[in-house]
Amino acid sequence: MALSAPVGLSGEDNQKCPFTMPAKATNLNRYGAAIQLPRQLLVGSTVTIRNTRGTQVSARVVAQLGASEGVSAYGIEFVEPAELANGFWGINFPPLESRGAPAQMADQAGIARRRHNISTRAYLQGRP
């Protein structure tokens, strides 16, 4: 069962127009979430996400997951260190150490792969 939460999102869309609007976060995890909103964003851009308690964190758009009926879905990852963002969802995720070495290595591989994909896309699009 995937967890979801209402959030506020602000930043610049793919046309460089600033926006602040409600969005829906799904697939919540310690590193970020999937965000659904009726706006197109640029992969690699940074947005500010605000939870219902008023806490704000910066997040990077790492992938466009899809679009349907005017709503786009994006994968985001928190920019802040995990210890600062860990309580953002109001969920206490188990410590990484308690999950065993294979799970920790899988998490690290996923983070490295996402960062590599962002760097590759930015290079191909002529951005530093």
N, C-alpha and C positions, 0 to 999 in steps of 0.2 A: 504494500500500500504506500503510494507516494504521498508525502506531506506537502501541503500548500499553505500559502498565507497571502493576505492582501498587503501590498507595499506601495510606497510612493517612489517614483523614479524621476530623476532630473538629469539633464545633460544636453547634448546637442544631437540632433538627428542626422540622417545621411545628407541632408541639404544644409547642414551647419546652422539650423534654426534651433535656438534654445527652447526647451520644454520642461514642464513639471506636470506630472500626471499620475493618476493611480495606475497600478499594474498588478498582475497576479504572478506570484512566485510559486513554482512547483518544483518537485524533486529537490527539496531542501537538503543541503549537506554542509559539512563543516567548511567547505571551500567556496561555496556559492549556491547557485540554483539555476533553474530555467526560468526566464521571465517572459510573460506574454503581455503585449501591449499593441495598440493600434497605431504604431509608429515604426518607421524603418530606421534602424541604427547601423552604424559602420562597425564591422568586426575590427577589433583592436582599439576602439574608442573607450573612454572612461566615463562612467556614469556614477551618480550618487543614489544609493538606495536607502530608503527610510522605512523602518518597521513601525508597527502600530504603537510602540512605546516611545517613539520619537528619536530613537537611536539611528544615526546615519553612518554609513561606511562607503568608501569608494570601491567600485568594482569595474573590472575590465570585461568588455564584450568579447568572448572567445570564439563564438560560432553562431551562425544563424541556423536554427534547428528546423525551421519551416515557416509557412504562412498559410492562412486559410481564412476566408471571409473577412479580409481586412485586418486580421490580427496576426502579428508576427511573433515568433518565439525565438529567443536567443539564450545561449548558455553564457552565464557570467561567472567570474571568479573574483573573490575578494582581493583587493590590493593590499589591505592591511595584513600584518602577520596573523597567523591562525589564532594565537592566544588573545588578540584583541577582537577578532571577528567571531570567535567560538560561541559567545553568548548571544549573538545577534538574533538568531531565530527563537531564542527562549528555550532551546533544547540543549541538554547536556550530553554531547556526544562522548562516547567512551574514549579514554586516553588511547592514543595510538599504540603505546607500549603494551596495552592489554590485548591487542588484536593479533599479536604474533608477528614474526618477521615476514612471512609471505604477504600478509595484508599490508604491512607498512611499505614493502617494496612495490606492491601494486599501486598504492597511493602515490608514491614518489614517481613511478614510471608514468602514471596518468598526468601528473602535474608537468613533468618534463616534456611529454608529448604535446600537451596543450600549448606550452610556451614555444616549443619548436614550430608548431603549426602557425602560431601568431607571427613569429619572426619570419617564417617563410612567406606567408601571405603579404606581410608588410614589404618585404624585399621585392616581391614580384609586382607589387603595386607602386613601387618607387618611393616608399616611405622608409625613414631610418628605423 
